[in-house]
Amino acid sequence: MASSAVRGVSSKASRSTQSANAKKTAFDVKSFLDSAGLRRKVTEFPSKTIIFTQGDPAKSVFYIQSGSVKLAVVNESGKEAVVAILGPGDFLGEGCLAGQLNSMATATAILPTTALVIEKDEMARVLHGEHEFSDRFIAYMLARNIRVEEDLIDQLFNSTEKRLARTLLLLARFGEHGKPVKVIPQMSQETLAEIIGTTRSRVNFFMNKFRKLGFIDYNGEVHVHNSLLSVVLHD
């Protein structure tokens, strides 16, 4: 059964043509943030650095320029659940704009990450004053919520093999900018196991399987090929 979680990946690919056609006229969020007189600072987070912790005061919005960030929540018994993997072009910490006083999750850089850090009041000022940016931000948040729902369905209904394949495709930003082959630098199998909720040995088994089938190549860096999509689309 191909779940709606699987369709989330394939829908990225189907939107790539529209994205390419609109590329010249699309609103460039990064350029806007760089030129709008927005008070912000650029911060670099080495791999495995905690950006903020669940329960910390929520006072800034982060715009990821490069790298990858894991959002995870921990319950009272100490069990952790990964709720999102974010990459270039994504925001995090935006809950503070909706009145959250404390962070609802822990954000950890899983690759070396560079982000713009924007204070809550400054972000709110720009959202109120720049309508095109505000529209883009709202559209981003709606898409983000859909992806989180797809991630949850993926965890509940898909096999370990499909979850790993989907995670690799998402980390590789599959279907974006019309480039079907992407590279994930220095992603450990322990981290992948943590993301999809399984053991390192299971990740190792399926990574070797994907490599033998020609879906990926890896030697430190993971090269993800578009043929990996067949795993998540297979019934």
C-alpha positions as CSV (number, residue, x, y, z in Angstrom):
1,M,0.0,0.0,0.0
2,A,1.4,3.4,-1.0
3,S,0.4,5.7,1.8
4,S,-0.1,9.4,1.8
5,A,3.3,9.6,3.4
6,V,4.8,8.1,0.2
7,R,2.8,10.5,-1.9
8,G,4.5,13.3,-0.1
9,V,7.8,12.5,-1.7
10,S,6.3,11.9,-5.2
11,S,4.4,15.2,-5.0
12,K,7.7,17.0,-4.5
13,A,8.8,15.5,-7.8
14,S,5.6,16.4,-9.6
15,R,5.9,20.0,-8.5
16,S,9.5,20.4,-9.7
17,T,8.5,21.3,-13.2
18,Q,6.2,24.1,-12.0
19,S,9.0,25.3,-9.6
20,A,11.5,25.4,-12.5
21,N,9.1,27.4,-14.7
22,A,8.4,29.9,-12.0
23,K,12.0,30.2,-10.9
24,K,12.7,33.5,-12.6
25,T,9.8,35.3,-11.1
26,A,9.4,33.5,-7.8
27,F,9.8,35.5,-4.6
28,D,13.3,34.9,-3.3
29,V,13.0,34.6,0.5
30,K,16.7,34.5,1.1
31,S,17.4,37.6,-1.0
32,F,14.6,39.4,0.8
33,L,15.9,38.5,4.3
34,D,19.4,39.7,3.2
35,S,18.1,43.0,1.7
36,A,15.1,44.1,3.7
37,G,17.0,45.9,6.5
38,L,16.1,43.0,8.8
39,R,18.1,42.9,11.9
40,R,19.5,39.4,12.1
41,K,22.7,37.5,12.7
42,V,24.3,34.6,10.8
43,T,25.2,31.7,13.1
44,E,27.1,28.5,12.3
45,F,26.2,25.3,14.2
46,P,28.6,22.4,13.9
47,S,27.2,18.9,13.5
48,K,25.4,17.6,16.6
49,T,25.1,21.0,18.1
50,I,21.9,21.7,20.0
51,I,20.4,24.9,18.6
52,F,17.7,25.1,21.3
53,T,16.2,22.7,23.8
54,Q,12.6,21.7,24.5
55,G,11.4,24.0,27.3
56,D,13.9,26.9,26.4
57,P,12.4,30.4,26.1
58,A,11.0,30.8,22.5
59,K,12.3,34.1,21.4
60,S,13.9,33.7,17.9
61,V,13.1,32.5,14.4
62,F,15.8,30.7,12.5
63,Y,16.1,30.6,8.7
64,I,18.3,27.7,7.5
65,Q,20.8,28.7,4.8
66,S,22.7,25.4,4.6
67,G,22.9,22.1,6.5
68,S,20.2,20.0,8.2
69,V,18.3,20.2,11.5
70,K,16.4,17.6,13.4
71,L,13.4,18.5,15.5
72,A,12.6,16.0,18.3
73,V,10.4,15.9,21.4
74,V,10.9,13.9,24.5
75,N,8.1,12.7,26.8
76,E,8.1,12.4,30.6
77,S,9.6,8.9,30.5
78,G,12.5,10.1,28.3
79,K,11.3,8.5,25.0
80,E,12.3,10.7,22.0
81,A,10.4,11.1,18.8
82,V,11.7,12.9,15.7
83,V,9.0,15.2,14.3
84,A,10.8,16.9,11.4
85,I,14.0,17.1,9.5
86,L,14.6,20.6,8.1
87,G,17.1,21.9,5.5
88,P,18.0,24.9,3.4
89,G,15.1,27.3,2.9
90,D,13.2,26.1,6.0
91,F,12.3,28.0,9.1
92,L,12.3,26.8,12.7
93,G,11.4,28.3,16.0
94,E,8.4,30.1,14.3
95,G,6.1,29.0,17.2
96,C,7.2,32.1,19.1
97,L,5.2,34.2,16.6
98,A,2.0,32.3,17.6
99,G,2.5,33.0,21.3
100,Q,4.6,30.0,22.4
101,L,6.6,31.0,25.4
102,N,8.7,27.9,25.4
103,S,10.1,25.7,22.7
104,M,8.1,22.6,22.1
105,A,10.9,20.6,20.7
106,T,14.7,20.3,20.7
107,A,16.5,21.4,17.5
108,T,19.8,19.7,16.7
109,A,22.1,20.2,13.7
110,I,22.7,16.8,12.1
111,L,25.0,18.4,9.6
112,P,27.1,21.5,9.8
113,T,24.4,24.2,9.6
114,T,24.3,27.9,8.9
115,A,21.2,29.9,9.9
116,L,19.9,33.4,10.1
117,V,18.7,34.2,13.6
118,I,15.9,36.7,13.7
119,E,14.5,38.0,17.0
120,K,10.7,37.4,17.4
121,D,9.7,41.1,17.5
122,E,11.8,41.9,14.4
123,M,10.3,38.9,12.5
124,A,6.8,40.0,13.5
125,R,7.5,43.6,12.3
126,V,8.6,42.4,8.8
127,L,5.6,40.0,8.5
128,H,3.2,42.9,9.2
129,G,5.0,45.3,6.9
130,E,5.9,43.1,3.9
131,H,2.8,41.5,2.5
132,E,4.6,39.4,-0.2
133,F,6.9,38.0,2.4
134,S,4.0,37.3,4.7
135,D,2.2,35.4,2.0
136,R,5.2,33.3,1.3
137,F,5.8,32.6,5.0
138,I,2.1,31.5,5.4
139,A,2.4,29.2,2.4
140,Y,5.6,27.7,3.8
141,M,3.9,27.0,7.1
142,L,1.0,25.3,5.5
143,A,3.3,23.1,3.4
144,R,5.4,22.4,6.5
145,N,2.3,21.2,8.4
146,I,1.4,18.9,5.6
147,R,4.9,17.4,5.6
148,V,4.8,16.8,9.4
149,E,1.5,14.9,9.0
150,E,3.1,12.8,6.2
151,D,6.1,12.1,8.4
152,L,3.8,10.9,11.2
153,I,1.9,8.6,8.8
154,D,5.2,7.3,7.5
155,Q,6.3,6.4,11.0
156,L,2.9,4.7,11.8
157,F,2.3,2.6,8.6
158,N,5.5,2.1,6.6
159,S,8.2,-0.5,6.9
160,T,11.7,0.4,8.1
161,E,12.9,0.0,4.5
162,K,10.4,2.6,3.2
163,R,11.0,5.0,6.1
164,L,14.8,4.9,5.4
165,A,14.3,5.5,1.7
166,R,11.9,8.4,2.2
167,T,14.2,10.0,4.8
168,L,17.1,9.8,2.4
169,L,15.0,11.4,-0.4
170,L,13.9,14.2,1.9
171,L,17.4,14.8,3.2
172,A,18.6,15.0,-0.4
173,R,15.8,17.5,-1.2
174,F,14.5,15.2,-3.9
175,G,12.5,16.9,-6.6
176,E,13.7,20.4,-5.8
177,H,15.4,22.6,-8.4
178,G,15.2,19.9,-11.0
179,K,18.2,18.0,-9.8
180,P,17.4,14.2,-9.3
181,V,20.8,13.2,-7.9
182,K,21.8,14.8,-4.5
183,V,24.5,14.3,-1.9
184,I,24.1,14.0,1.8
185,P,27.5,14.7,3.5
186,Q,28.7,12.6,6.4
187,M,25.4,11.3,7.7
188,S,26.1,8.6,10.2
189,Q,24.0,5.4,10.3
190,E,23.3,6.1,14.0
191,T,21.7,9.4,13.1
192,L,19.6,7.8,10.4
193,A,18.5,5.1,12.8
194,E,17.5,7.8,15.3
195,I,15.5,9.7,12.7
196,I,13.4,6.7,11.5
197,G,13.1,5.0,14.9
198,T,15.0,1.8,14.3
199,T,18.4,0.2,15.1
200,R,21.8,0.9,13.4
201,S,22.0,-2.7,12.2
202,R,18.7,-2.4,10.3
203,V,19.9,0.9,8.7
204,N,23.2,-0.8,7.8
205,F,21.3,-3.7,6.2
206,F,19.1,-1.6,4.0
207,M,21.9,0.9,3.1
208,N,23.9,-2.1,1.8
209,K,20.8,-3.3,-0.1
210,F,20.2,0.1,-1.6
211,R,23.8,0.4,-2.7
212,K,23.8,-3.1,-4.3
213,L,20.6,-2.1,-6.2
214,G,22.2,1.1,-7.5
215,F,19.8,3.4,-5.6
216,I,22.6,5.1,-3.6
217,D,26.4,5.3,-3.5
218,Y,28.2,6.1,-0.3
219,N,31.7,6.5,1.0
220,G,31.3,9.0,3.8
221,E,29.0,11.1,1.6
222,V,25.7,9.5,0.5
223,H,24.8,10.0,-3.2
224,V,21.0,9.6,-3.6
225,H,19.7,8.6,-7.0
226,N,16.1,9.2,-8.2
227,S,15.7,5.4,-8.6
228,L,15.4,5.2,-4.8
229,L,11.9,6.6,-5.2
230,S,10.9,3.1,-6.4
231,V,11.3,1.8,-2.9
232,V,8.7,4.1,-1.4
233,L,6.3,3.7,-4.3
234,H,6.5,-0.1,-4.2
235,D,3.4,-1.8,-2.8
